[in-house]
Amino acid sequence: MQDFGAAFGEAFRLLVSLDPDLVEIVALSLRVSLGAVLAAAAIGLPIGAALAVARFPGRGVALVALNSLMGLPPVVVGLLVYLALSRAGPLGPLGLLYTPAAMMIAQMILVVPIIAAVSRQTIEDMKEEYEEQLRVLGVGPSGMVATLLWDARFSLLTALLAGFGRAIAEVGAVIIVGGNINHVTRVMTTAIALETSKGDLALALGLGLILLGLAITVNAAVMLLRRTAGHAAFA
């Protein structure tokens, strides 16, 4: 086990010198998580908006299911994706297991309910405020969905940032479907777990500092966007 002081010093050296292994891991982590969030947004935003605008039998059950899915255990998602992508699974012929695409799929499944639930609440609140005006203008349900999604764009960006924070910090699902293969599927969280278990704390600390910085940046961006959304609402 390394001395803590020496480990921190080495971690800062890795950060300052832009160590190639560290940069590679961070770049892959960002690529996988950003891709997962974009895919989740394409699915989750329309679902959230539709649930906010539409009224149909069983809507309450759908909302309960959506809120429950926000608490999906990552290892269960990882196991299900693994079974789907394994050779005996329905998607086995695609050869996606132990690739960044598999990790992206797992993260996307975890993030979709978060984006859908947050966007549903945001748009439903806005709908109550503008519904009468939109009906007077003859805007139908599909037009209402598009209009509310656009008007709530600043608030909805906070949902995407929340999803990104969930994705970038994920370890259980991605290690199952990605395998933590060096130079192939090793991301920040899985590398931290591996390096810590090996007793090599320098790289783990360096990656941990980057993750902490990303968390602070995401939270600051959420606060800024909420303030921007508040100013836009009163403009």
C-alpha positions as CSV (number, residue, x, y, z in Angstrom):
1,M,0.0,0.0,0.0
2,Q,1.4,3.4,-1.0
3,D,2.0,6.1,1.5
4,F,-1.0,8.5,1.3
5,G,1.2,11.6,0.9
6,A,3.2,10.1,-1.8
7,A,0.1,8.8,-3.5
8,F,-1.5,12.3,-3.5
9,G,1.7,13.8,-4.9
10,E,1.8,11.2,-7.7
11,A,-1.8,11.7,-8.4
12,F,-1.3,15.5,-8.9
13,R,1.7,14.7,-11.1
14,L,-0.4,12.5,-13.3
15,L,-3.0,15.2,-13.6
16,V,-0.5,18.0,-14.4
17,S,1.5,15.9,-16.9
18,L,-1.7,14.6,-18.6
19,D,-0.7,11.0,-18.2
20,P,-1.7,9.1,-21.3
21,D,-3.4,6.3,-19.4
22,L,-5.4,8.8,-17.3
23,V,-6.4,10.8,-20.4
24,E,-7.5,7.7,-22.2
25,I,-9.7,6.6,-19.3
26,V,-11.3,10.0,-18.9
27,A,-11.9,10.4,-22.6
28,L,-13.6,7.0,-22.8
29,S,-15.7,7.8,-19.7
30,L,-16.9,11.0,-21.2
31,R,-17.6,9.5,-24.6
32,V,-19.7,6.6,-23.1
33,S,-21.6,8.8,-20.6
34,L,-22.4,11.6,-23.0
35,G,-23.5,9.2,-25.7
36,A,-25.7,7.4,-23.1
37,V,-27.3,10.7,-22.0
38,L,-28.0,11.9,-25.5
39,A,-29.6,8.6,-26.4
40,A,-31.6,8.7,-23.1
41,A,-32.7,12.2,-23.8
42,A,-34.1,11.2,-27.2
43,I,-36.2,8.6,-25.5
44,G,-36.9,10.1,-22.1
45,L,-37.9,13.7,-23.1
46,P,-40.8,12.6,-25.4
47,I,-42.0,10.0,-22.8
48,G,-41.9,12.6,-20.0
49,A,-43.7,15.2,-22.2
50,A,-46.3,12.7,-23.4
51,L,-47.1,11.6,-19.8
52,A,-47.4,15.3,-18.7
53,V,-49.8,16.2,-21.5
54,A,-51.8,13.1,-22.1
55,R,-54.6,11.7,-20.0
56,F,-55.4,8.0,-20.4
57,P,-56.5,5.0,-18.4
58,G,-53.6,3.6,-16.4
59,R,-51.7,6.8,-16.4
60,G,-51.3,6.6,-12.6
61,V,-49.8,3.1,-12.9
62,A,-47.4,4.4,-15.6
63,L,-46.3,7.2,-13.3
64,V,-45.7,4.9,-10.4
65,A,-43.7,2.5,-12.7
66,L,-41.7,5.4,-14.1
67,N,-40.8,6.7,-10.6
68,S,-39.9,3.2,-9.5
69,L,-37.6,2.7,-12.4
70,M,-35.5,5.7,-11.2
71,G,-34.3,3.4,-8.4
72,L,-33.3,0.5,-10.7
73,P,-30.3,-1.4,-9.1
74,P,-27.4,-0.9,-11.5
75,V,-26.1,-4.5,-11.1
76,V,-29.6,-5.8,-12.1
77,V,-29.5,-3.6,-15.2
78,G,-26.0,-4.8,-16.0
79,L,-27.1,-8.4,-15.6
80,L,-30.1,-7.9,-17.9
81,V,-28.0,-6.2,-20.6
82,Y,-25.4,-8.9,-20.2
83,L,-28.0,-11.6,-20.8
84,A,-29.3,-9.7,-23.9
85,L,-25.9,-9.2,-25.4
86,S,-24.3,-12.5,-24.6
87,R,-23.9,-15.2,-27.3
88,A,-27.1,-17.0,-26.2
89,G,-29.0,-13.7,-25.9
90,P,-31.3,-12.1,-28.5
91,L,-28.7,-9.5,-29.4
92,G,-25.7,-11.8,-29.2
93,P,-25.0,-11.7,-33.0
94,L,-24.3,-8.0,-32.8
95,G,-21.1,-8.7,-30.8
96,L,-21.6,-5.7,-28.5
97,L,-20.7,-7.4,-25.2
98,Y,-17.5,-6.1,-23.6
99,T,-17.5,-3.0,-25.8
100,P,-18.1,0.7,-25.0
101,A,-21.5,0.3,-26.8
102,A,-22.6,-2.2,-24.2
103,M,-21.7,0.2,-21.4
104,M,-23.5,3.0,-23.2
105,I,-26.7,0.8,-23.4
106,A,-26.5,0.0,-19.7
107,Q,-26.1,3.7,-18.7
108,M,-28.8,4.7,-21.1
109,I,-31.3,2.3,-19.4
110,L,-30.4,3.8,-16.0
111,V,-30.7,7.4,-17.2
112,V,-33.9,7.2,-19.2
113,P,-36.3,7.0,-16.2
114,I,-34.5,10.0,-14.5
115,I,-34.8,12.2,-17.6
116,A,-38.4,11.1,-18.2
117,A,-39.5,11.6,-14.6
118,V,-37.9,15.0,-14.2
119,S,-39.1,16.2,-17.6
120,R,-42.6,15.0,-16.9
121,Q,-42.8,17.0,-13.7
122,T,-41.3,20.1,-15.3
123,I,-43.6,20.1,-18.3
124,E,-46.7,19.2,-16.2
125,D,-46.1,22.3,-14.0
126,M,-45.7,24.4,-17.1
127,K,-48.8,22.9,-18.7
128,E,-50.9,24.0,-15.8
129,E,-49.7,27.6,-16.3
130,Y,-50.1,27.7,-20.1
131,E,-52.7,25.1,-21.0
132,E,-55.6,27.6,-21.4
133,Q,-53.6,29.9,-23.7
134,L,-52.5,27.0,-25.8
135,R,-56.1,25.7,-26.2
136,V,-57.3,29.1,-27.2
137,L,-54.7,29.2,-29.9
138,G,-55.9,25.8,-31.1
139,V,-52.7,23.9,-30.2
140,G,-53.3,20.1,-30.2
141,P,-51.6,17.6,-27.9
142,S,-48.6,17.0,-30.2
143,G,-48.2,20.7,-30.7
144,M,-48.5,21.3,-27.0
145,V,-45.7,18.7,-26.3
146,A,-43.4,20.4,-28.8
147,T,-44.2,23.9,-27.4
148,L,-43.7,22.9,-23.8
149,L,-40.5,21.1,-24.5
150,W,-39.1,24.2,-26.2
151,D,-40.3,26.6,-23.5
152,A,-38.9,24.4,-20.7
153,R,-35.6,23.9,-22.5
154,F,-33.5,25.5,-19.7
155,S,-35.2,23.5,-17.0
156,L,-34.9,20.3,-19.0
157,L,-31.2,20.8,-19.4
158,T,-31.0,20.2,-15.6
159,A,-32.6,16.8,-16.2
160,L,-29.9,16.0,-18.7
161,L,-27.2,17.1,-16.3
162,A,-28.7,15.0,-13.6
163,G,-28.6,12.0,-16.0
164,F,-25.0,12.7,-16.9
165,G,-24.1,12.8,-13.2
166,R,-25.8,9.4,-12.7
167,A,-24.1,7.9,-15.8
168,I,-20.6,9.1,-15.2
169,A,-20.6,7.8,-11.6
170,E,-21.9,4.3,-12.5
171,V,-19.7,1.3,-11.8
172,G,-21.9,-1.8,-11.2
173,A,-23.6,-2.1,-14.6
174,V,-20.6,-1.0,-16.7
175,I,-18.2,-3.5,-15.1
176,I,-20.6,-6.3,-15.8
177,V,-21.2,-5.5,-19.5
178,G,-17.8,-3.9,-20.2
179,G,-15.5,-6.2,-18.4
180,N,-13.0,-3.4,-17.4
181,I,-10.7,-4.3,-20.2
182,N,-7.6,-2.1,-20.4
183,H,-7.5,0.3,-23.3
184,V,-11.0,-1.0,-24.4
185,T,-13.7,-0.6,-21.7
186,R,-11.9,0.8,-18.7
187,V,-13.6,3.9,-17.5
188,M,-13.0,6.1,-14.4
189,T,-15.2,4.3,-11.9
190,T,-14.0,0.8,-12.9
191,A,-10.4,1.9,-13.0
192,I,-10.7,3.4,-9.5
193,A,-12.1,0.1,-8.2
194,L,-9.3,-1.9,-9.8
195,E,-6.4,0.4,-8.8
196,T,-7.7,0.6,-5.2
197,S,-7.9,-3.2,-4.9
198,K,-4.4,-3.4,-6.3
199,G,-3.2,-0.9,-3.7
200,D,-2.0,1.5,-6.5
201,L,-3.6,4.6,-5.2
202,A,-2.1,7.3,-7.4
203,L,-4.1,6.7,-10.5
204,A,-7.2,6.0,-8.4
205,L,-6.8,9.3,-6.6
206,G,-6.2,11.2,-9.8
207,L,-9.3,9.8,-11.4
208,G,-11.3,10.4,-8.2
209,L,-10.2,14.1,-8.2
210,I,-11.5,14.3,-11.8
211,L,-14.8,12.7,-10.9
212,L,-15.1,15.1,-7.9
213,G,-14.5,18.0,-10.2
214,L,-17.1,16.8,-12.7
215,A,-19.6,16.5,-9.9
216,I,-19.0,20.0,-8.7
217,T,-19.2,21.3,-12.3
218,V,-22.5,19.5,-13.0
219,N,-24.0,20.9,-9.8
220,A,-22.8,24.4,-10.6
221,A,-24.3,24.1,-14.1
222,V,-27.6,22.9,-12.7
223,M,-27.8,25.9,-10.3
224,L,-26.8,28.3,-13.2
225,L,-29.5,26.8,-15.5
226,R,-32.2,27.0,-12.9
227,R,-31.3,30.7,-12.3
228,T,-31.4,31.3,-16.1
229,A,-34.7,29.5,-16.4
230,G,-36.1,31.7,-13.5
231,H,-34.9,34.9,-15.3
232,A,-36.4,33.7,-18.6
233,A,-39.7,33.0,-16.9
234,F,-40.0,36.6,-15.6
235,A,-38.6,38.1,-18.8
